Amino acid sequence: MVVENPYANSLDGLKIEDPVKSFFDYCKEREAVRKKRESGEPFPWSKDSIFQKGRFLNVFREDDKVSKSIIQFAEPAKNDLPLLIQSLFFGRWCNKQSTIDDLTVNELNNPEALKNKLTNLEQWENYTAYPVEESYWGEKLYSRIDAATYKFFDKKEEITELILNSNQDVITATKSINRQFKMNNDFPIFMALIDIAWFREDIIPITTNVPTGIGAEPYLDRLQEFLNLSNHQEVGLKMIDLQKEYWPEAKRDFYPIDIEYQSCECRKYFSYVNGTKKFEGKNLFQFD
């Protein structure tokens, strides 16, 4: 299933002399911003005007607020694999910190009550981070909220079986599940699957290769061409190796998910440079 990529042309016409160095320079500066902010230093935390005005995810997923909330939410289910998987899929379909923080994993067991609770909120989901479309199971089409409440409850055993039959590979598991879901953009599936690695590396190891999200594609294309490699998965492995040269002092080693994740953020950064992304709406950083 092919999805038209709205970011495909975001870097067109922009010359990036060394996209490898630019990738690690971006990561180092973004991580420095996080450290300064968390230590209580006053804004701005960077001399770079793009970091002052734009919104960017943290370099390491475990430092992002929503990821922290999903981990805490799913923790009680870690010994019940189908419930764990249900909770992680719910987390990425919701993707809104305040909603997740107000729920317990036990509430997933009553989809009718859960849906009623969510619909009574002013906004239960984060609809700006990434698109979450309607999805299928068999012939039945589910809205975003019905998937988050009913489908993941009803089909958690079947989804678990598809994951267990994917040979610990996120790319295989994403494709297997999306054959049922029939989503044009399978990114939310991929995000829920890689979250499993926080709890059960015997099911999904953190070192697994990952698919390319539409936001990461333009920058991964630049890296692939510069490094003369055959695909984005090769790029990920090469960049992990190059971290030893470019950023040995990082707090931990990169995994394939980190390269994909930060390629998306680099695409955002250089879209600002290129003028194809504007500092407005959800893109504008606002410091209280």
ABEGO torsion letter per residue (X at the ends): XBBBBAAAAAABGBBBABAAAAAAAAAAAAAAAAAAAAAGBBOBABABAAAAABBBBBABAAABAAAAAAAAAAAAAAABAAAAAAAAAAAAAAGBAAAAAABBAAAAABAAAAAAAAAABABABBAAABBBBBBBBEABBBBAAAAAAAAAAAAAAAAAAAAAAAGGBAAAAAAAAAAAAGBABAAAAAAAAAAAAAABAAABBAABBBBBBAAAAAAAAAAAAAAGBABAAAAAAAAAAAAAAABAABABBBBAAAAAAAAAAAAAAAAAAAGABBBBEAABBBBX
